[in-house]
């Protein structure tokens, strides 16, 4: 939020994913506890030491992704409306950072349990303001690095509707402990990458552990839409952005806009 990841995903399933749904089940374990495709280490560029996107050979052919197909077009990491840049938001000074801001690639610190004291705490205030930003941008998720806070904190509401506040989720120091090898492909975008999107492959289900705002441990299994939102936001906490997961063809399509953002940002960007 998802960047705090703010993502916008048009839910489209690839033909390959549809075909695989009718293929015979493989004779291997259907789940794994090793690193899932959505958080696997990516090759590093020898000059910049920054993550490079998966090629179609090294990524696309090795994994299958998530979320059931919906009958209507819905944007992921945003509501059915397009994400927007609201500028100044009432109730917070937080703003969504654009690529290649260094905060999007910087390490993110775990939050000490001692700071998780529930309502009134600094972390609770940050989470509340992150929701303000998320809703103002028509998002469904946001990760702290996207608003310049390099902590392992994410918020989301899979409905994207501020009136459905009971669906709001805050996760502190989250981690993926198990994931499906079965994958799905959806079209994703991110508010930190305006006017860009591309197909991203992710696990269909994941099991996660995290802390809530009171320091209580959370264990959950996410599937479909919610699993994809989590994985997108979780990537941000590891300094990974959605363009890192595009195929070579997908990366080439958005490269001109990426170049524009880099030129606009000037010196000091983290590619």
C-alpha positions, -999 to 999 in steps of 0.1 A, spaced: 0 0 0 5 -21 -35 37 0 -26 23 9 21 23 -3 -15 -3 13 -36 -9 -10 -66 -35 -10 -93 -41 -44 -108 -65 -52 -136 -74 -87 -130 -66 -107 -161 -56 -143 -162 -31 -155 -189 -40 -182 -213 -12 -203 -199 -28 -201 -164 -62 -212 -178 -46 -241 -196 -27 -252 -165 -60 -253 -146 -70 -283 -167 -37 -300 -168 -31 -332 -148 -19 -326 -113 19 -330 -109 33 -357 -87 51 -333 -65 42 -316 -32 17 -289 -38 32 -265 -14 66 -255 -2 82 -237 28 112 -224 8 112 -189 -8 81 -183 -28 83 -169 -64 69 -136 -52 99 -130 -28 127 -150 -45 160 -132 -49 165 -115 -82 197 -113 -102 216 -81 -94 228 -57 -120 266 -58 -119 270 -20 -121 242 -6 -99 237 -36 -75 200 -30 -79 175 -57 -86 168 -64 -123 135 -78 -136 131 -115 -142 135 -125 -178 108 -146 -194 131 -176 -192 143 -172 -156 109 -163 -141 78 -169 -162 86 -204 -173 95 -216 -138 64 -206 -119 26 -208 -123 1 -174 -99 -29 -164 -79 -63 -149 -74 -95 -163 -89 -108 -147 -121 -135 -122 -114 -164 -116 -138 -159 -79 -137 -128 -58 -144 -112 -48 -111 -80 -30 -105 -57 -47 -80 -43 -25 -52 -69 -1 -61 -107 0 -61 -127 -3 -93 -117 33 -99 -83 42 -113 -57 52 -87 -51 89 -84 -24 112 -70 -44 133 -45 -16 157 -36 -20 171 0 -42 148 21 -62 162 50 -51 147 83 -16 137 73 17 150 58 24 116 42 26 115 4 32 86 -20 68 86 -32 75 81 -69 102 59 -84 133 61 -82 131 76 -47 157 59 -26 132 50 2 116 25 -22 149 5 -23 162 11 12 163 -16 39 133 -16 62 137 -21 99 116 -44 121 95 -26 146 103 -35 183 75 -51 202 79 -25 229 65 1 204 33 -18 198 11 -6 226 -21 -2 206 -42 30 202 -22 61 209 11 47 199 33 62 172 30 31 151 -8 32 154 -8 68 143 14 60 113 -9 31 103 -40 54 106 -24 80 83 -14 53 59 -50 44 55 -59 80 48 -33 80 20 -45 47 7 -82 57 5 -73 91 -10 -55 74 -38 -83 48 -44 -59 21 -32 -65 -12 -14 -30 -15 1 0 5 11 35 -3 25 54 21 47 84 26 24 60 41 -2 54 70 21 91 73 31 89 53 64 114 25 62 98 2 86 83 -33 81 47 -21 82 18 -26 58 -19 -18 57 -47 -29 34 -84 -32 29 -92 -56 1 -125 -38 -6 -108 -4 -9 -140 11 8 -133 33 38 -169 26 49 -160 -11 53 -134 -3 80 -139 -37 96 -119 -52 67 -89 -30 75 -57 -50 82 -25 -38 97 5 -60 97 37 -54 116 69 -73 108 51 -97 84 68 -127 69 57 -155 45 62 -189 61 46 -211 35 33 -206 -1 18 -226 -30 39 -236 -59 8 -231 -80 7 -195 -94 -14 -171 -112 -8 -141 -134 -25 -107 -129 -20 -73 -144 -5 -50 -117 5 -14 -113 17 9 -85 11 45 -76 48 49 -72 49 41 -110 21 63 -125 5 53 -158 23 19 -158 12 -17 -154 22 -52 -164 16 -89 -158 30 -102 -126 31 -139 -114 25 -147 -78 16 -176 -56 -21 -185 -53 -20 -189 -16 4 -180 12 6 -185 50 19 -156 69 29 -145 104 30 -110 117 22 -88 148 -8 -65 152 -7 -30 167 -8 -45 202 21 -68 197 0 -99 194 11 -126 170 -10 -132 139 -11 -164 118 -32 -164 87 -36 -181 53 -45 -158 24 -58 -169 -10 -68 -152 -42 -72 -114 -42 -60 -109 -6 -29 -131 -11 -19 -110 -41 -24 -77 -22 -2 -91 6 25 -102 -17 26 -69 -35 29 -50 -3 54 -75 12 76 -70 -18 79 -33 -9 92 -42 26 120 -60 9 128 -31 -15 112 -49 -44 89 -31 -68 64 -46 -93 85 -37 -123 112 -61 -110 88 -90 -116 79 -81 -152 90 -103 -181 117 -88 -204 89 -79 -228 69 -63 -200 99 -43 -188 106 -30 -223 70 -17 -226 73 5 -195 110 14 -198 103 48 -216 81 59 -187 107 46 -162 133 67 -180 110 98 -177 107 93 -139 144 89 -135 151 120 -155 125 140 -135 139 128 -102 174 138 -110 205 127 -92 204 104 -62 177 80 -74 178 43 -66 170 23 -98 
